[in-house]
Amino acid sequence: MLTKDRARRLWLRAQRLDEAAPFGTGPEATRAAVEHLGYVQIDTIHVIERCHHQILYTRIPAYRREDLHRSQSVDKTVCEYWTHALSYVPTRDLRFFVRAMKRDWGAWSAWFGTVKVGDMRKVLGRIRRDGPLTIRDIDDDVLVEKDHEWSSRKPSKRALQLLFYRGVLTVSARSGMLKTYELLTRHFGWERLPKPASERETVEYLLDRALRSQGVISLKSLGPMVPSRKVGVRRLIEARVRRGDLIAVDIEGVPHWVRPDLLALPLKANDAVHILSPFDPLVIQRSRLQQFFGYEHRFEAYVPKEKRVFGYFSQPVLIGDEIVAVLDLKTDRVRRKLLLQKWTWVSKGARRERKRQIEEALHRFERFQLG
């Protein structure tokens, strides 16, 4: 028997949100956090600190942005690639993405349909000859009309992006949203790409990643995947259930699975306070968040102002195992202040004490934001 309350706490345990500094400090903590979570999403929105830094700060109180730079560019233990979105992933896991590099991005998608072979040859030749470059280093492009709000007028930008998705280039360094591109094999000191994982190995990887970072899983919580892979995942789950490696449990009518050792794991009560990015792995699975926490998060950055409930860039506040409030935050970098645009309570109990706890967390978050 697994109650929803225990499933919620197991999820928080798996996300390492129920203890202080679970990964330690320094660049090694950054590597360990990315490897444990499986991915850390990257996003361009800069209302407050970019989400990849906030996700790591949430689990590493002493986190510094330089730690991620070192992990990506010096130690090379993390790298960027596409999961459900552009994300930091462990370099050790890159072989599970090689098949997608060759198969999924080898085709000319609508987004990259305007990329010309000549543009790719030009940027690739320049990187081979002169070393890593950013889009700002390319000043001889013939600018074109933008065909999408988010696209670039520089043809070289899409050429670089396509070569990245195809596994020819990697992002060897990042400053904000400015990416430095390098040959993937040269960056890692490899002769060639890692041997791609087989389909069975990939299915096992996706299942094990979810079990490690979620504790209690459902088919939906593993993320979007093609129908054939869903069949493979279900068969693997059924095989592990037969062996006793997983136990099937029902949570409010939805089939879930959990490792048997977790059912007896002692879970300590905690009163840790976390201000969560809307792209945090705990928040990004909106239907699961609502099922386990009874809270429906709304991302309202693209919602007309008059229709917003929580605010432009709202952030759930987790205290212990309960989401108690939602804060709409903004960083004023000129005045060096963290601005509270709106505070919405979503729980009723102990508001005076919780307000004090949240304000203390906001002061710490402001120091991190502006440090």
Secondary structure by P-SEA (a helix, b strand, c coil): cccaaaaaaaaaaaacccccccccccaaaaaaaaaaacbbbbbcccccccaaaaaaaaccccccaaaaaaaccccccbbbbbccccccccccccccccccccccccccccccccccaaaaaaaaaaaaccccccccccccccccccccccccccaaaaaaaaaaaacccccccccccbbbbcccccccccccccccccaaaaaaaaaaaaaaacccccccccccccaaaaaaaaaaaaaaaaaccbbbbbcccbbbbbbccccccbbbbbbcccccccccccccaaaaaaaaccbbbbbcccccccccccccbbbbbbcccccccccccccccccccccccccccccccaaaaaaaaaaaaaaaaaaaaac
